[in-house]
Amino acid sequence: MIQFYAPDIETTGLLPESDSGHCCRVLRMKEGDEVCVVDGKGSRFRCIILEAHPKHTMLEIVERVPVPNHWGFELTLAVAPTKHADRMEWMLEKAVEIGIDRVVLLKCARSERKVMKTERLEKVMISAMKQSLKGVLPILEEVTDFKTFVSSVPDGVAKYFGYCSEEYPRADFSQNFKPQTSVVIMIGPEGDFSPEEVTLAVDHGFMPVTFGDSRLRTETAALYAVTAAHVINRLSNR
């Protein structure tokens, strides 16, 4: 199944230019062909092409099917952007494929990159959503100051953050993660969180955790945490 993305499909009946070009130029689809479209808000539409145009393909909606996220808990990944943007793009692509609800870009004291253009990241996430046959596009937050984010997470949310230094007591993530309705996982920069940030996170209810005996890059730690959360959640539901 090939999925197209049109966030305003119900009001406009149109594929955006990027998807119209792929539909008509690359796949050579024409009037009368059936296509599958998601709106990124939890719905999939079976549509018929009324007018095949490389810039604005007109569609008729035949059927709407709800496609909510299937993992049963809300997962927020807060991560410090990596120095090299391509590594961040790769991480987000895989995280969306596995399943996340929200991404927050963290600005930490030791961040190597404190500014991140979100346009490219959004395109990567949309592509990953379509490829993995999901119907909900994760929310992508702009770069947010660490203190601001930590202070904004409400009580009642399961809060974890990966921490490398042994100076602060840490729990094993895979043994201490408990599926909750809402989960936040923070991953710091390659220079790790500062001692002040660790203290602030703990004061706000975050549990410092380790992801095993290996020292992981930022993007690897993020994917490990997301994957482990899903595996543990699925096993708990058996």
Secondary structure as the mmCIF struct_conf table of DSSP 4:
data_model
#
loop_
_struct_conf.conf_type_id
_struct_conf.id
_struct_conf.beg_label_comp_id
_struct_conf.beg_label_asym_id
_struct_conf.beg_label_seq_id
_struct_conf.end_label_comp_id
_struct_conf.end_label_asym_id
_struct_conf.end_label_seq_id
STRN STRN1 GLN A 3 TYR A 5
TURN_TY1_P TURN_TY1_P1 PRO A 7 ASP A 8
HELX_RH_AL_P HELX_RH_AL_P1 ILE A 9 THR A 12
STRN STRN2 LEU A 14 LEU A 14
HELX_RH_AL_P HELX_RH_AL_P2 GLU A 17 GLY A 21
HELX_RH_PI_P HELX_RH_PI_P1 HIS A 22 VAL A 26
BEND BEND1 LEU A 27 LEU A 27
TURN_TY1_P TURN_TY1_P2 GLU A 31 GLY A 32
STRN STRN3 GLU A 34 VAL A 38
BEND BEND2 GLY A 40 GLY A 40
STRN STRN4 LYS A 41 LYS A 41
BEND BEND3 GLY A 42 GLY A 42
STRN STRN5 SER A 43 GLU A 51
BEND BEND4 PRO A 54 LYS A 55
STRN STRN6 MET A 58 PRO A 66
BEND BEND5 HIS A 70 PHE A 73
STRN STRN7 GLU A 74 VAL A 79
HELX_LH_PP_P HELX_LH_PP_P1 ALA A 80 THR A 82
BEND BEND6 LYS A 83 HIS A 84
HELX_RH_AL_P HELX_RH_AL_P3 ALA A 85 ILE A 98
BEND BEND7 ASP A 101 ASP A 101
STRN STRN8 ARG A 102 LYS A 107
TURN_TY1_P TURN_TY1_P3 ALA A 109 ARG A 110
BEND BEND8 GLU A 112 GLU A 112
HELX_RH_AL_P HELX_RH_AL_P4 THR A 118 GLN A 131
TURN_TY1_P TURN_TY1_P4 SER A 132 LEU A 133
BEND BEND9 GLY A 135 GLY A 135
STRN STRN9 VAL A 136 VAL A 136
HELX_LH_PP_P HELX_LH_PP_P2 LEU A 137 PRO A 138
STRN STRN10 ILE A 139 ASP A 145
HELX_RH_AL_P HELX_RH_AL_P5 PHE A 146 SER A 152
BEND BEND10 VAL A 153 VAL A 153
HELX_LH_PP_P HELX_LH_PP_P3 PRO A 154 PRO A 154
TURN_TY1_P TURN_TY1_P5 ASP A 155 GLY A 156
BEND BEND11 VAL A 157 VAL A 157
STRN STRN11 ALA A 158 GLY A 162
TURN_TY1_P TURN_TY1_P6 GLU A 166 GLU A 167
BEND BEND12 TYR A 168 TYR A 168
STRN STRN12 ALA A 171 ASP A 172
HELX_RH_AL_P HELX_RH_AL_P6 PHE A 173 ASN A 176
BEND BEND13 THR A 181 THR A 181
STRN STRN13 SER A 182 ILE A 187
TURN_TY1_P TURN_TY1_P7 GLU A 190 GLY A 191
HELX_RH_AL_P HELX_RH_AL_P7 PRO A 195 ASP A 203
TURN_TY1_P TURN_TY1_P8 HIS A 204 GLY A 205
HELX_LH_PP_P HELX_LH_PP_P4 PHE A 206 PHE A 206
STRN STRN14 MET A 207 THR A 210
BEND BEND14 ASP A 213 SER A 214
HELX_RH_AL_P HELX_RH_AL_P8 THR A 218 SER A 236
TURN_TY1_P TURN_TY1_P9 ASN A 237 ASN A 237
#
